[in-house]
Every structure is written in structure tokens, then in C-alpha cells.
Amino acid sequence: MRKKFDVAILGGGLLGRLMAWRLARQGHRITLVSAGSREGEGAAAYIAAAMLAPAAEAIDGTALAVQLGYDSLGLWTQWIPQLSTPVFMQQNGTLVVWHAQDGALAQQFSQHLRRAHQGQTIWQDWQAEEISQAEPQLGHRFGRGLFLASEGQLDNRQVLLALANELDQSGVECHWHTTGTPENCAAQADWVLDCRGTGAKSSWNRQGQSQLRGVRGEVLRVYAPEISLNRPIRLLHPRYPLYIAPKQNHLFVIGATQLESEDDGPISVRSGLELMSALYAVHPAFGEARVLESATALRPTLNHENPEIRYDAGQRIVAMNGLFRHGFMIAPAVCEAGLQVLTALMQQQPLPEAAACHGIAVQAMLSE
């Protein structure tokens, strides 16, 4: 007897929604089961700054994550116009600044950038005049900066809501605030796609394969009507480097922390002080900003800090995980890879080669 759905998707964060949307566009019958809300609360993506910054992330990110970021930039520019709900997307680059006493950090940053891009100089050196032309409110505060022209950003919560709207319009049966398992989803669908992030930890962590853990991230959302920025700003600082992602209507998302902790409790006093101190150092007018929200999230992270796709052809399960702190930056390319793998399995075809999966590791699940 034919089951009600072709694919049941577990997890309604960014990756689960993207997979449901793209599969529905291919004509598949899809259901999505999410412990979080339609708006996205409960997902790591709800807390993200949603910066599309593969060049800047090359400083600390893996080579694969950086390449996935570049691949995903093009996909976002194709996909955002396909959404019926407007989403703020900006591709005005990223400006990296520092105070005069931190010039050595800028030199190290540029050296890391060059090494990560095979010796290429992928940035522009800006002086105070160029900074002032691009960011009038910062021009007299920083004498030099590095401009990364190709980078961009999204409004994370607008993306999540727009995708939820697309699922409704496509006839995807969504179950929000619902906890599911691969076993109970298998009763309704031919295939199960597990995109639960840290929620899949118990089923993901099998002996002999890379282990999944949560890495704590903390952000602030502030309203600063006296400040206007045209692009994300990164401040190099020896103790608390930070990024400022300007959204619409003078809303700013501020972040920096990355803690090896699976505590998802409220932001600490220390982290809050460091974020706000660095924010004030960028421009004193941020001192009058209103703190709308302080929030934390656990980013699903594998040992090698790259995403992975696993499958069990017999049980008809595909699992995707490990976006780490790069969620919005790499999600479209990971989604494309997942579609390639799932389609091959559904059609009983050979699995795609690594190049078709953007270099993401695809491997069979190991039994307990």
C-alpha cells in the first residue's frame, strides 16, 4: 500500500525547511515535523546573524565550509526571488575595521585571508576617506579597513517565515511543536529525512563515526535609530572581536561568542558586557541603543566542523547535520547535496560523486 507521503522531514530549522521547499517544488508529497514553532523559535537559525561571509570565515573555517559558502552565495541570489514573501537580502560586502593599537591583528587577519585563498589578495585596502564614503558614521573613527566585496547577509527570521509560507502554499503538511522520531515518521512516508541538528544527537552519535555536539553561540539584537550602516561590520579586537549585522529599520544583530559548551541557558553577564563594550567601541551612539533581545543557541557541530550526509538504504533514512556556525552561509549547497543523495536513493541509482555533493562526505550509517 502506498504511504501518504514520499518524504517525512524531521526538523523545521533552516535546512529542514529548505529541503521541504525544494522537494515540494519537484512534486513530492512532503510532511514536516518540527519541535519548534512556525516562526522558527527553537532552531539555531532563529538566533543567527545570517551573514553570507565565506571570505571572512576563511580565517577560522575549514576549506570545505568556505567553498560551500561561495557555492551558496549564488544559490541564495537565485532562491530568494523565488519566495513569494519578501526577504531582506543584501550583498554590499563586509567591512573589517580595527583601532590603531590593534594593527597587528589586521596584519594577521590579512595573512590568514591570503593563505586561505591560495595567495590571492581578495580584499580591498580602504583608508579613512574610503570608509567615510561607504560608511559615513564610521569614517572618522577608523583610519583603515579591509573591504570584502562579495559578501552579503539575510534577515534570518524573514527567511524562516518565508519558507514556512512556501510550504503552506505547496501543500506540505507541517506539524509544528511536535516531537517526532525516524521510526514513527517511517509509518507515514516512504523515506525519512532527519534534519534535527542537535536534536538528532542520540541517533547520530554511533561508534566509529564523527560525533555530534552543540557549540554555544550568543547574540544580541538591538535597536539603534541614530546609527545607519550599509553592510556588516567586523571589529578586530584581542579579547572580544565581534560582528555587527545591520538589518532593516535600524535593527542590528551583534555576535561573536563561540563557546565549547552545551549549556543553552541565558547569555552570561561576561558575554553581554563584552559584546556591548565592543559595540560601543565601534560607535558611541550604540550606547543609546535599546537591547531588544539577548539569545543563545547550540550550533550542531561534528568533530571535523564540516557537514555530513548519512543514509540507511534499507531503513530508507537520510540524515543531514553539522552546519556548525555556518548555517545560513552554507545551507543552500548542503541542501543541493542532500537532494542529490535522496533522489539517487529513491530512484535506486548509484550515489552521486563527491563533486555533485559540493564535496560533502556521504556515508552509510553504522549500526549500534
Secondary structure, 3 states (H helix, E strand, C coil): CCCCEEEEEECCCHHHHHHHHHHHHCCCCEEEECCCCCCCCCCHHHCCCCEECHHHHCCCCCHHHHHHHHHHHHHHHHHHHHCCCCCCEECCCEEEEECHHHHHHHHHHHHHHHHHCCCCCCCEEEEHHHHHHHCCCCCCCCCEEEEECCCEEECHHHHHHHHHHHHHHCCCEEECCCCCCHHHHHCCEEEEEECCHHHHHHHHCCCCCCCEEEEEEEEEEEECCCCCCCCCEEEECCCCCEEEEECHHHEEEEEEEEECCCCCCCCCHHHHHHHHHHHHHHCHHHHHCEEEEEEEEEEEEECCCCCEEEEECCCCEEEEECCHHHHHHHHHHHHHHHHHHHHHHHCCCCCCCHHHHCCCEEEECCCC
